[in-house]
Amino acid sequence: MSQEIRWNARYQDAGDEYLFGTEPSRFLAHRAGLLRDGRTALCVADGEGRNSVWLAEQGLEVTAVEISAVAVEKARRLAAGRGVAIAFLQADMLAPGWPPPPMHGAFDWVIGIFIQFTGAAERERQFAAMKQLAARGGRILLQGYTPKQLEYGTGGPGVLENLYTREILLDAYAGWEIEEIVEYEEDIAEGRGHKGRSALIGLVARKP
């Protein structure tokens, strides 16, 4: 089953409900002050828009990329209801030739929240695309689950190779300035998709 079909089905099954809620990731929201150091932001695999809408509310010019047409439509409704304008793109960030050249180096912030739908080989491609999108001196902000999340089972892919470790992220962003990398646990309540005690990791890295 393709990622597009799989995610369309998941978001459709949720009906009018937002699978991961409508509030931003807490890791992202707690860095609101840092985000003011920049004008443009891109959210990859943005889902139903909870993070891109919040970023637009902070005054950033936001582009959101998502593979699922169902999710994009829900994200448009959320943005309209909250009175913000976002450039929504339905696209597969793992497709050959993505991102297109006009998007290279175009964003002060590239945001990836729980984008762990890939194994090691595709993750390399995913991170390479994000690096291309970031402007010189721009930043990537990532949040994901660590392998301990398999013990909790409160969200995430449930596949060990898709999960992040400190070593994976430091290796992926070697040569970048690591402004923050933190492993932590907390109770999260993000719709019915992420609910309960969770083993998390967050990264902020700045492009040379």
N, C-alpha and C positions, 0 to 999 in steps of 0.2 A: 504494500500500500504506500502510495506517495505521501510525502509530508503534507502536501496541500490537501489531499483527500482526508488524511487523518485529522488534521487540525480543523478543517471545515466541520467534520462530524462532531468533534468535541465541543466546538463553540455552538453548533446548532443544537446539540443535545441539551445545552444549558438554557435554551429558550431565551426569554427576555432577561434572565439573570446574567450577571457578569461573572464568568467562571472564576476569575481571580480578583473579584471586587472592583471597585472604582477609585480606591485610594492608592496613592503611589507607594512604591517600595519604601519601607522605613529607612533603609540604608541610603537611598537616594534623597529622600526628604530631609534627612539630618545633615545633608551637605548643601543645603539651600544657599548658604552664604558663599561657598566656594563656586557655585554655579554662576554667580553674578560676574565672575571673571570670564566673560565670553558672551557672544551675541547669538550664535547659531548652535543648534543641537540636532542630532539625529538619533532616533531610537530604532534599533534593529530588533526584528522579531517582536514587534510592539504589542501584539495581541489585540485586546479590546480597548486599548488606548489609555489605560489608567496612568501610565508614566508620562506619555507624551502630552496628555492634557494638563497634567500638573506642571510640567516644564513650561508649557505655553503660559500658564497662569503666573509663572515667575518672570515673564517678560521676554523669554527667549523666542527666537524664530525657529520653529520646530518642524522637522520632517520626520515622518514615521514610516517604516518599512515593515510589511507583514505579508506572509505568504497566503493567508486565509482570507478569501473575499468576505466570508461571514463575519470574521473578526473586524475587518476594516469597516464594514457597514455599521457594526455596533460602536466602533471607535468614533465614527463620524457623528453618530447620534449623541454620544457622550460629550464630544467637543461642542456640538451645537447647543446642548443643554447647559453647558458651563460657559458658553459665550466666548470661545477661543477659536482662532483660525490655525489650522495645521495642514501641511502638505502631506496627504496620505498617499503612499505608493503601495500597490499590491505587487510584490516581487519576491523572488526566491533569492536570498542573499548568497546561496551556495551555487547559483547557476553560473555556467561559464561566462566570462566577460563582465560579471557584476562585481563591483559597481561600475557604471559607465563613466568614461573619462571626465565629463563635466562635474561629477560628484567627488572626484579625487581631491583631497586636501581642502574640502569645502566647509568643514565643521569644526567649531571650537570644542564641542563635546560630542563624543560618540558613546551612547549608553546601551549597555546590554544587561538586562535584568532577567535572570533565570532563562537563559537561552541554551540550556544544556540538552538539546535534542540531537546532538551529534557525538560520534565516537572520536577517537584521537585523530584520524586522518582528516575527517571533515572539519573538526575543530581547528586544525591548522589553517584550512582554507577560510573558515569563518573569521578567525582572528586576523588573517592577512587582509581580508576585505575591510575589517574595521580600521586597521592601520592605514589603509589607503584613504579612507574617508576622513581621517583626522587631519586637521591643518597642522603646519609646523608650529610647535608650541601648544598645540591642542591636546586635549586629554581624552582618555578612555576611562569610563567608569563601568565596572563589572560587578555583579552580585550573583552568587550561585551557591550551590550546596556542596559540602565536602562528603567524602565517603562515609562518615559517621551517620549521615542522613539515612542510610539504608537501615539502620537500627530503629529510627523513628518512624519512617514510612508515612510522613505527614505531607508529602508533596515531592515533586522532582521526578526524574526519569526512572528511578529504580534500577539503573544499570551502572555498575561500578565505573566502566571506562568513560562514561559521560560526565563524571563528577570531577570537581576541581580540587587540587591540592595546592598548597603554597608553592611547591616546587614546579608544578605545571605552569602556574601563572608567572612566576619569576623567570622561567625559561622562555615562555612565550613572549615576554616583554623585555628580554635582555636588550640592553642598549637604550632603553627608555628610562626616564627618571621615575622611580617608584615613589610616589608621594605618600601612599598609604596601602598597606596590605594587612588585613585583620581577619583572623578566624574567631568565630564566636558562636554562641548558642542563644536563642531566644524563642519565645512563643510568638508565633505570627498568626494573623487571622486575615487572610487575603482571599475572600470568597470561599467557595468549597474546594478550590483547587490547592490552596496552601493553608493548612489549618493545624496548629499545634506546635509542640516543641520541635525546633529545627536546628540543624548543624550547618552553619553558614560561613561564607568567606566573601570579603569585599576587597576590591582593588581600585585604586586611582593611579593611573600612569600617564606621564606627560611625554609627548613626542619631541624628540630633539629638534 
